[in-house]
Amino acid sequence: MSAQLLQRPTLVLNRHWQPIQIATVARALVLLLNESARVVDPNDFSTFSWDDWTRLKPKDGEEHIRTVRMQLRIPEAITLVEFAGQPIGTVSLNRRNLFKRDHYACQYCGVRPGGNQLTIDHVLPRAQGGETRWDNCVLACVDCNFKKGNRTPSQANMRLKRKPVQPTWHPLFAVEPVRIASWSKLVSEAYWNVELER
C-alpha cells in the first residue's frame, strides 16, 4: 500500500507559488527532507518543514504512509524554497502528446471516434520521404487514413483541419493528466484549461 501511495502525484510550485510540474509523493518527500521544499496546506496556505510535517498526525480515514517510527501524511502540494523560474522544455513527440495536440480528433474529417479508432498519419507519407516530426504528423481516423493511403492530402483531394505544428510546452503536460481537488485552491481554473497550444 505504501509503495502505491509513494507514486501518487504531488503538485510542485516554484517559490513564487507558480505550478511548474507534478512529482511523485516519494520525490516530494525527498525534497522536503533535503530542505529544498515545504509542504503547502491548500486549506490555509500554511507551509511545513520536514520536522513540522512529521509531527502532524493523519486525520481519521486519511491515507498515510506508515514507517517504523511514524505515520506520515501524504503531501498534495509543495513549494520549492530556492527555484523561482519555470523549467524550459519541449513537448516530446509521442502518441499521448499528439492526441492532446489534435484534441483526439481526426484532422481530416473532424470526427472523434475514440483512441482505438485513431491512427497517426504522416502528411507527407514516409513512402514519399516524409519524416516523423510534429509538422508532418496528425491524427486520422481509420477511414480517412485508408482513403489517403500513401498520398499527400492534395493528391488524395483531402484537406487538413489545421496545419500541424510543434505545440508550446506547458509544465503540467509533462505527465499523464492528473488533478487533485485541493490543487484548485492553489492554481486558477484558467491554468487547468490550457491546452497544448498550436
C-alpha positions as CSV (number, residue, x, y, z in Angstrom):
1,M,0.0,0.0,0.0
2,S,2.8,2.5,0.9
3,A,4.5,1.8,-2.4
4,Q,1.4,2.9,-4.3
5,L,1.0,6.0,-2.1
6,L,4.6,7.0,-2.8
7,Q,3.7,7.1,-6.6
8,R,0.7,9.4,-6.2
9,P,1.0,12.9,-7.7
10,T,2.1,16.0,-5.8
11,L,1.8,19.5,-7.3
12,V,5.2,21.3,-7.3
13,L,5.2,25.1,-7.1
14,N,8.2,27.4,-7.5
15,R,9.0,29.8,-4.7
16,H,6.5,32.3,-6.2
17,W,3.8,29.6,-6.0
18,Q,3.5,29.1,-9.7
19,P,3.0,25.5,-10.8
20,I,6.0,24.0,-12.5
21,Q,5.4,20.3,-12.5
22,I,3.9,17.3,-10.9
23,A,6.1,14.9,-9.0
24,T,5.6,11.7,-7.1
25,V,5.0,11.8,-3.4
26,A,8.3,10.0,-3.0
27,R,10.2,12.8,-4.8
28,A,8.3,15.5,-2.8
29,L,9.3,13.8,0.5
30,V,12.9,13.8,-0.6
31,L,12.8,17.5,-1.5
32,L,11.1,18.1,1.9
33,L,13.7,16.1,3.8
34,N,16.6,17.9,2.0
35,E,15.0,21.3,3.0
36,S,14.6,22.1,-0.7
37,A,10.8,22.4,-0.4
38,R,8.0,23.0,2.1
39,V,4.6,21.2,2.1
40,V,1.7,23.6,1.4
41,D,-1.6,23.1,3.1
42,P,-4.2,24.1,0.4
43,N,-6.8,24.9,3.1
44,D,-5.0,27.8,4.8
45,F,-1.8,28.1,2.7
46,S,0.5,27.4,5.6
47,T,3.8,25.7,4.9
48,F,5.5,22.9,6.8
49,S,9.2,21.8,7.0
50,W,10.1,18.2,7.4
51,D,10.1,18.4,11.2
52,D,6.7,20.2,11.2
53,W,5.2,17.7,8.7
54,T,6.3,14.6,10.6
55,R,4.7,15.9,13.8
56,L,1.3,16.2,12.1
57,K,-0.9,13.1,12.7
58,P,-3.1,11.8,9.9
59,K,-6.7,12.7,10.1
60,D,-9.3,9.9,10.7
61,G,-9.6,7.9,7.5
62,E,-6.8,9.9,5.7
63,E,-4.4,7.7,3.7
64,H,-0.9,7.9,5.1
65,I,2.5,6.3,4.8
66,R,3.4,4.1,7.8
67,T,7.0,3.7,8.8
68,V,8.6,2.0,11.8
69,R,8.7,5.3,13.7
70,M,5.8,7.4,12.4
71,Q,2.7,7.8,10.3
72,L,3.3,10.3,7.5
73,R,0.6,12.3,5.8
74,I,0.7,12.5,2.0
75,P,1.7,15.9,0.7
76,E,-0.6,17.1,-2.1
77,A,1.4,20.2,-2.9
78,I,4.9,21.5,-2.2
79,T,6.6,24.8,-2.8
80,L,10.3,24.9,-3.6
81,V,12.5,27.1,-1.4
82,E,15.0,28.3,-3.9
83,F,13.8,27.8,-7.5
84,A,11.9,30.8,-8.9
85,G,11.8,30.1,-12.6
86,Q,9.8,28.0,-14.9
87,P,11.6,25.0,-16.4
88,I,12.2,25.3,-20.1
89,G,11.1,22.3,-22.0
90,T,9.9,21.0,-25.3
91,V,7.0,18.7,-25.9
92,S,8.1,15.2,-26.8
93,L,6.7,13.8,-30.0
94,N,4.8,10.8,-28.8
95,R,1.4,9.3,-29.2
96,R,-0.1,10.8,-26.0
97,N,1.1,14.3,-26.8
98,L,-0.1,14.1,-30.4
99,F,-3.5,13.1,-29.2
100,K,-3.6,16.1,-26.9
101,R,-2.4,18.5,-29.6
102,D,-5.1,17.2,-32.0
103,H,-7.8,17.1,-29.4
104,Y,-8.5,13.4,-30.0
105,A,-10.0,14.3,-33.4
106,C,-9.3,13.3,-37.0
107,Q,-7.5,16.2,-38.7
108,Y,-9.2,15.4,-42.0
109,C,-12.9,14.9,-41.2
110,G,-13.0,16.1,-37.6
111,V,-14.6,13.0,-36.1
112,R,-13.7,11.9,-32.5
113,P,-14.2,8.2,-32.6
114,G,-12.1,7.3,-29.6
115,G,-8.4,6.5,-29.2
116,N,-8.5,3.0,-30.6
117,Q,-10.1,4.3,-33.9
118,L,-7.5,7.0,-34.4
119,T,-4.2,6.5,-36.2
120,I,-1.1,8.6,-36.7
121,D,-0.8,9.8,-40.3
122,H,2.2,11.3,-42.0
123,V,1.0,14.3,-44.0
124,L,3.9,13.7,-46.5
125,P,3.9,9.9,-46.5
126,R,7.1,8.1,-45.5
127,A,6.9,6.4,-48.8
128,Q,7.5,9.9,-50.4
129,G,10.3,10.9,-48.0
130,G,8.1,12.2,-45.1
131,E,9.7,12.3,-41.7
132,T,8.2,11.7,-38.2
133,R,8.1,15.3,-37.0
134,W,5.5,17.5,-35.3
135,D,4.9,19.4,-38.6
136,N,4.3,16.1,-40.5
137,C,2.2,14.0,-38.2
138,V,-1.5,14.3,-37.5
139,L,-4.3,12.1,-36.1
140,A,-6.5,10.5,-38.7
141,C,-9.5,8.2,-38.2
142,V,-9.1,4.7,-39.8
143,D,-11.4,5.6,-42.7
144,C,-9.5,8.8,-43.6
145,N,-6.1,7.2,-43.2
146,F,-7.2,4.3,-45.5
147,K,-8.6,6.8,-48.0
148,K,-5.5,8.9,-48.0
149,G,-3.1,6.0,-48.3
150,N,0.4,6.8,-49.4
151,R,-0.6,10.1,-50.9
152,T,-0.3,13.7,-49.8
153,P,-3.6,15.4,-48.8
154,S,-3.7,17.3,-52.1
155,Q,-3.0,14.1,-54.1
156,A,-5.9,12.5,-52.2
157,N,-8.1,15.6,-52.5
158,M,-8.4,15.9,-48.7
159,R,-7.9,19.0,-46.6
160,L,-6.4,19.2,-43.1
161,K,-8.5,21.0,-40.5
162,R,-5.4,22.6,-39.1
163,K,-1.7,22.8,-40.1
164,P,0.4,20.6,-37.8
165,V,2.9,22.4,-35.7
166,Q,5.0,21.7,-32.6
167,P,3.0,22.6,-29.6
168,T,4.1,25.0,-26.9
169,W,5.4,23.3,-23.8
170,H,3.3,23.7,-20.6
171,P,4.6,22.3,-17.2
172,L,1.6,20.2,-16.4
173,F,1.7,18.4,-19.7
174,A,4.9,16.7,-18.8
175,V,2.9,14.0,-17.1
176,E,-0.2,12.0,-17.5
177,P,-3.3,14.1,-16.9
178,V,-4.0,14.2,-13.1
179,R,-5.6,16.6,-10.8
180,I,-6.2,16.6,-7.1
181,A,-9.3,18.5,-5.9
182,S,-7.2,20.6,-3.4
183,W,-5.0,21.9,-6.2
184,S,-7.8,24.2,-7.4
185,K,-7.2,26.3,-4.3
186,L,-3.6,26.8,-5.4
187,V,-3.9,27.2,-9.1
188,S,-6.5,29.2,-11.0
189,E,-9.1,27.4,-13.1
190,A,-7.8,29.0,-16.3
191,Y,-4.5,27.4,-15.8
192,W,-6.0,23.9,-15.9
193,N,-7.9,24.7,-19.0
194,V,-4.8,25.4,-21.0
195,E,-4.5,23.0,-23.9
196,L,-1.3,22.1,-25.8
197,E,-1.2,25.3,-27.8
198,R,-0.5,25.1,-31.5
